[in-house]
Amino acid sequence: MNFEVIFFFLIAASAIASAILMVTQRNPIKSVLFLIVNFFCLALIYLILHAQFIAIIQILVYAGAIMVLFLFVIMLLNLGDETKLVEKMSYKKSIASILSGVVLLEIMIGLGLPFGVGFSAMNSKAIEIGTVESIGKSLYTEFILPFEITSMLLLAAIVGVIVLAKKKF
């Protein structure tokens, strides 16, 4: 078996475990921390697929900015441990868990992952697509007009927020 496939399965198992732990935690802070672990596992999967730019954006935007926002909201709401939760999973939750596991297994079999179809089968052009250089080159050559229009819209939104938030004297 290829090293990339073994590494993928280790990361996928840790991503699934962290997602399950995130959902089953009673403490919301621990739940957010397991979500951060899940985001890092997803970034590693992007690195296996040679999408370096998306992996870095995943860490910076989601694991960085969004999770800090979640933690601040949880701390501001002062959410404590929920003591009213039932200890055992209900009948419907266990059926939903089994069905989601079956669907995950079907997706993996459909992609051919358990049978050794590795990621090294990608051609060299597919490996170059996810790099920062190729994204920057296409962004500033082919898509320069939509990029500039988006930057102007964001600038107008920032000015609009400042005008609306400014106190009237």
N, C-alpha and C positions, 0 to 999 in steps of 0.2 A: 504494500500500500504506500502511496506517495506521502511525503512529509506534509505537504500542504493540506491534504485531505485529513490526516490525523490532527493537525493543528486546527483545522476548521471544526472538526467534531468536538475537540476540547473547548474551543471558544463557544460553539453553539450550545454545548451542554451547560457551560457556565452562564450563558445568556438566558437560557431557559430556566435554570435554577434561580438566578437573580430575579427574573420576572415573577416566578412563583412566590419567592420570598417577599417581593415587593407587594404583591397583592394580599398575601396572608398576614402581613405584619399589623399589629394593633397600634403601634406607635407610628405616627405620621412622619417623624424625623427619620426613623429607620427605613421606612418605606421609600422616602426620597433618596436616601443613601443607596439603597438597592437599585433604584432607578438610574442613578449615576453609574453604578457598576454595569448595568445593562447597556447604557449609552457607550461606555468604553468598549464593551464586547462588540457592539455594533461597529464601532470605529475600527476595531481590529479586523473584523470581517471585510470592511471596505479596503483595508490595507492588503488583505489576501487577494482581493480582486483587482489590485493595482490601481485603486482609485484614491490616490494620496490626498488630493484636494478635498474630496468629500469627507474623508476620514478626519482631516484637520478641522474642517468646518463643523463636523459632528461634535468634536470635543470642545471647540471654542464656543459655538453657539448653544448647543443643547446642554452639554455637561457643565459648561461654564455659566453662561448668562441665564438661561431658562431655569436651571436648578437653583441658582442663587435667588432668583425671583420666587420660586416655589418655597424655598426655605424661609424667606422673609415673610411671605404671606402666611405660612404656617405659624411662624413665631408671633406675627401680629394678631392672628386669630386666637392664639393661645389654646391650641388644640391639645388636649391631654390624651391619656390612654382611654380608649373606649372600653368600658367594663360591661356593657350591655350586649356585646357580641356573643354569639353562641359558640361553644367550644368545638362542637363537631360540625362537619359539613352536612348540609341538608341533602336530601335525595336528589333534588334537581341540580345542585352544584356538582355532585359527583358524576351525574350523567353528562353534564356539560364538560367536565374535565376529561372524561373518557373520550367523548366525541372530538374534542379539540386535539387530543393526542392522536387519534386515528387520522384526522385531517392532516396534521403535521407529518405523520408517517407517510401518508399518500403523496403529499407534496415532495417529500424527500425521495420517494421511490420514483415519482414522475420526473424529477430532475436527474435521477440516476446517481445520486450521491452515495448510497450504500454499496453500489456495485463498482466503485473505483473510477468513475468518470471524473477526472480531476480538473482542477482549474488551469493546469498547464497546457490544456488543449486550446487555449485562446491564442489567436494569432498575434503577431507583434503590433499590428495596428490597434487592436483592442486594448493592449497593455498601455499604449501611449495616450489613449484618450483621456484617462483620468488624471494625468499629471497637471501640475500647476501651469507648466509652460504651454501645453496644448490648449488649456482652458483660457489662459490669458491671450494667446495668439488669436483664437477664434472670437473672443469677446471684443478685442480691440481692432479686429480687421473686418470680419463678416457682420458682427452685431454691434457696431459702434453707435449707430443711430438709436436702436432700442435702449442701449445702455445709457446714452446721454438723455434720452427722454425720461427714463426711469429716475435718473439723478435729478432732473429738473422737477419731476413730480414730488420726489422726497424733499427737495429744498422748499417747494411751495407748501408742503404739509408741515414742515418744521416752522416756517414763517407763520402759517395759519394757527398752529398751536400756541406760538408765542403771543400772537395778537389776541387770541381768545383767552389765554391765561393771564394776560396783563390786566392789572386792576385799573378800573376807570376812576379818575380823580375828579 
